[in-house]
Amino acid sequence: MNEPVLSLPLSEVRRLLGAGSGDGALLYLYLRSGADPAAAAEALRWPAHRVDGAMASLRQLGLLEDPRQRPIVRDQPPVYTEADVLRATERGNSFSLLVGEAQRRLGRVLSTEELKILLSLHDYLGLPTEVIGILITYCIQRSRARGLVRAPSLRTIEKEAYYWADQGIDTLEDAAFYMQTQLQKQTVVARVQQRLQLGDRRLTRAEEQYIRQWLDWGFGDDVIAMAYEKTCLNTGAMKWPYCNSILKSWHEKGLHTVQEVEGGDQRSQQTAYPNNNRRPPAGSAGQGPLGSLEQDALRRLLNQ
């Protein structure tokens, strides 16, 4: 009797491939087989920290439910004073070490107001010292990847910290995996920028959000370049909403690779031109009626 074939959702497989986490992929297959999560370390012959890291990667990818109770973040955080900062410094060496590490990484002495923000990350959000250290490093590297020379402000770091707290990124494993995947994605964003012929200028926030959304949908830079070419042919320039509509249409149809998109285009052309003699000649892209995918994109653009 043949062994049953394990059926895996294609969208989840693409997320795993995009993250490039080998341990995460192996643990995913182990869990999808119905095996006991508590026995993962013994079954996979991994030390506990390796299992924790793989679990963190799956949680970050939304492939594993997080059973931990996340801290409740109130709408109005407490207002810290200079006396609060002084007490935290005198209470033990944890906050003092955090202050020293933050100043070292940011390359400056923190002001009193900045120390209050740092205390809120540690005391109010409850982020461990080592996680805040990774958070600061991540914000610095993200700024550099965007072409910024100055180190990020504590307000910028605080904003990212609230996102981490909301997402449950509060362990060393979660923080390390998140930083790794996001910085990898930043490298891909830069590569897409070149494919879109945008040069080395700084992307606007909206442009970067578009590209990150396309990457989250599972597109590579080659498919994004195809959508860019279609956009320029049909509109005469790079229209971000139009390009986004094309990629969204492909995503909803399950077309994520060059081969899948080309196959989808051929099927749409056969629908639009059932008589082969009426198809547009080779090299006439952008001339004559649009295919169904481009029509969908145009409708989305007009309805915005």
C-alpha positions in Angstrom: 0.0 0.0 0.0 1.3 3.4 -0.9 2.0 5.9 1.9 -0.5 8.8 1.9 0.9 12.0 0.3 1.1 15.0 2.7 -0.9 17.8 1.2 0.6 21.3 1.9 -1.1 24.6 1.2 0.9 26.3 -1.6 0.7 29.7 0.0 2.3 28.4 3.2 5.0 26.6 1.2 5.8 29.9 -0.6 6.1 31.7 2.7 8.6 29.1 3.9 10.6 29.3 0.7 10.7 33.1 0.9 11.9 33.1 4.5 14.8 30.7 3.8 14.5 29.1 7.2 15.6 25.4 6.8 14.9 24.6 10.4 11.5 26.3 10.2 10.6 24.2 7.1 11.7 20.9 8.7 9.7 21.7 11.9 6.7 22.7 9.7 6.7 19.3 7.9 7.1 17.6 11.3 4.1 19.4 12.7 1.9 19.0 9.5 2.4 15.3 9.8 0.4 15.3 13.0 3.4 14.6 15.3 3.5 15.8 18.9 5.0 19.3 19.2 6.3 18.5 22.7 8.4 15.7 21.3 10.0 17.7 18.5 13.4 18.1 20.1 13.7 14.3 20.6 12.2 13.3 17.2 14.4 15.8 15.3 17.4 15.3 17.6 17.7 19.0 18.1 18.7 20.9 21.2 16.0 23.0 22.9 17.3 26.3 21.6 17.2 25.1 18.0 13.5 24.1 18.4 12.8 27.4 20.0 14.3 29.2 17.0 12.4 27.2 14.5 9.2 27.7 16.5 9.8 31.5 16.4 10.3 31.4 12.6 6.9 29.7 12.1 5.2 32.1 14.5 6.6 35.0 12.6 5.4 33.5 9.3 1.9 33.0 10.7 2.3 29.2 10.3 2.1 28.4 14.0 -0.4 29.7 16.5 1.2 31.6 19.4 -0.3 30.3 22.7 1.5 32.9 24.8 -0.5 35.7 26.3 0.7 39.0 24.9 0.9 42.0 27.2 -2.0 44.4 27.1 -0.8 47.8 25.8 -2.9 50.6 27.2 -3.9 53.5 25.1 -2.2 55.9 27.5 1.2 54.7 28.7 2.4 56.0 32.0 4.3 59.3 32.1 7.8 58.7 33.4 9.8 61.3 35.3 13.5 61.9 35.9 12.9 60.4 39.3 11.6 57.2 37.7 14.7 57.0 35.5 16.9 57.5 38.5 15.1 54.8 40.6 15.4 52.3 37.7 19.1 53.0 37.4 19.6 52.5 41.2 17.3 49.5 41.4 19.7 47.1 39.7 22.1 46.8 36.9 19.7 45.6 34.2 18.5 49.1 33.1 21.9 50.6 33.6 23.4 48.0 31.2 20.6 48.7 28.7 21.4 52.4 28.8 25.1 51.8 28.3 24.4 49.4 25.4 21.9 51.7 23.7 24.3 54.7 23.9 27.1 52.5 22.5 25.0 51.3 19.6 23.6 54.7 18.8 26.9 56.5 19.2 25.7 59.3 21.5 24.7 60.1 25.1 21.0 59.8 25.5 19.0 62.8 26.8 16.7 62.6 29.8 13.7 62.4 27.5 15.3 59.5 25.5 16.0 57.7 28.8 12.3 57.9 29.6 11.4 56.3 26.3 14.0 53.6 26.9 12.6 53.0 30.4 9.1 52.6 28.9 10.2 49.9 26.5 11.8 48.0 29.4 9.2 48.7 32.1 5.9 49.3 30.4 6.1 47.1 27.3 8.0 44.5 29.2 10.6 43.8 26.5 13.7 42.0 27.8 17.0 43.8 27.7 18.5 41.6 25.1 15.4 42.0 22.9 15.6 45.8 23.1 19.3 45.5 22.1 18.3 43.6 19.0 15.5 46.1 18.3 18.0 49.0 18.4 20.4 47.2 16.1 17.6 46.4 13.7 16.4 50.0 13.5 20.0 51.1 12.9 20.6 48.6 10.1 17.2 49.4 8.5 18.1 53.1 8.4 21.4 52.4 6.8 19.7 50.1 4.2 17.5 53.0 3.3 20.5 55.3 2.8 20.1 57.3 6.0 23.4 58.3 7.6 22.1 59.4 11.0 21.1 56.8 13.6 17.4 56.5 14.2 15.7 58.5 17.0 14.4 57.0 20.1 10.9 57.9 18.9 11.4 55.8 15.8 12.7 52.9 17.9 9.8 53.3 20.2 7.3 53.1 17.3 8.9 49.8 16.2 8.9 48.5 19.8 5.2 48.9 20.0 4.8 46.9 16.8 7.0 44.2 18.3 5.0 44.1 21.5 1.8 43.9 19.5 3.2 41.0 17.4 4.5 39.2 20.5 8.2 39.6 19.5 9.5 39.4 23.0 12.1 36.6 23.0 15.6 36.4 21.7 14.6 33.8 19.1 11.6 35.8 17.8 13.6 39.1 17.7 16.6 37.5 15.9 14.4 35.8 13.3 12.4 38.9 12.7 15.5 41.0 12.2 17.0 38.5 9.8 13.9 38.1 7.6 13.2 41.9 7.5 16.8 42.8 6.5 16.8 40.1 3.9 13.6 41.6 2.5 15.2 45.0 2.5 17.9 43.6 0.2 15.3 42.3 -2.1 13.5 45.6 -2.1 16.8 47.3 -3.3 17.0 44.7 -6.1 13.4 45.3 -7.1 14.2 49.0 -7.1 16.8 48.5 -9.7 14.5 46.3 -11.8 12.0 49.1 -11.8 14.7 51.5 -13.0 14.4 53.8 -10.0 18.1 54.3 -9.6 19.6 54.7 -6.1 17.3 57.4 -4.9 15.4 56.9 -1.6 12.1 55.2 -2.1 9.1 57.0 -0.7 7.3 55.3 2.2 4.3 54.5 -0.2 6.6 53.0 -2.8 8.4 50.8 -0.3 5.1 49.6 1.1 4.0 48.6 -2.4 7.1 46.6 -3.0 7.0 44.9 0.4 3.3 44.0 -0.3 4.3 42.4 -3.6 7.1 40.4 -1.8 4.6 39.3 0.9 2.3 38.0 -1.9 5.2 35.7 -2.9 6.4 37.5 -6.1 10.1 37.5 -7.1 11.7 40.5 -8.7 11.4 38.8 -12.2 7.6 38.7 -12.0 7.5 42.3 -10.6 9.6 43.4 -13.6 7.0 41.8 -15.9 4.2 43.8 -14.2 6.3 46.9 -14.5 6.8 46.3 -18.3 3.1 45.8 -18.8 2.3 49.0 -16.7 4.7 51.1 -18.9 3.3 49.6 -22.1 -0.3 50.2 -21.2 0.0 53.6 -19.4 3.2 55.1 -20.8 4.9 55.4 -17.4 5.3 53.6 -14.0 1.9 54.0 -12.4 2.2 52.4 -8.9 -1.6 51.7 -8.4 -1.9 50.2 -11.9 1.2 48.0 -11.4 -0.2 47.0 -8.0 -3.5 46.0 -9.6 -1.8 43.7 -12.1 0.1 42.0 -9.4 -2.9 41.7 -7.1 -4.8 40.2 -10.0 -2.1 37.6 -10.6 -2.0 36.9 -6.8 -5.7 36.3 -6.6 -5.5 34.0 -9.6 -2.6 32.0 -8.0 0.0 33.2 -10.6 3.3 33.8 -8.8 6.0 32.7 -11.1 7.1 33.7 -14.7 5.8 30.4 -16.0 2.5 30.7 -14.3 2.0 34.3 -15.4 2.9 33.5 -19.0 0.5 30.5 -19.0 -2.3 32.7 -17.6 -1.6 35.4 -20.3 -1.8 32.7 -23.0 -5.2 31.5 -21.7 -6.5 35.1 -21.5 -5.4 35.7 -25.1 -7.1 32.5 -26.3 -10.3 33.8 -24.6 -10.0 37.2 -26.2 -8.9 35.9 -29.6 -10.6 32.5 -30.2 -9.6 32.8 -33.9 -5.8 32.5 -34.1 -5.8 34.7 -37.2 -7.2 37.6 -35.1 -4.5 37.6 -32.4 -2.1 40.6 -32.4 1.2 40.0 -34.1 4.3 39.3 -32.1 6.0 42.4 -30.8 2.7 44.4 -30.7 2.4 44.3 -26.9 0.3 47.3 -25.7 -1.5 47.6 -29.0 -5.1 46.4 -29.6 -7.5 45.1 -26.9 -6.1 44.4 -23.4 -6.0 40.9 -22.0 -8.3 40.0 -19.2 -5.6 40.5 -16.5 -4.8 44.0 -17.8 -8.6 44.7 -17.9 -8.9 43.7 -14.3 -6.0 45.9 -13.4 -7.6 48.9 -15.2 -10.9 48.4 -13.6 -9.3 48.3 -10.1 -7.4 51.5 -10.9 -10.5 53.3 -12.1 -12.5 52.2 -9.1 -10.1 53.5 -6.5 
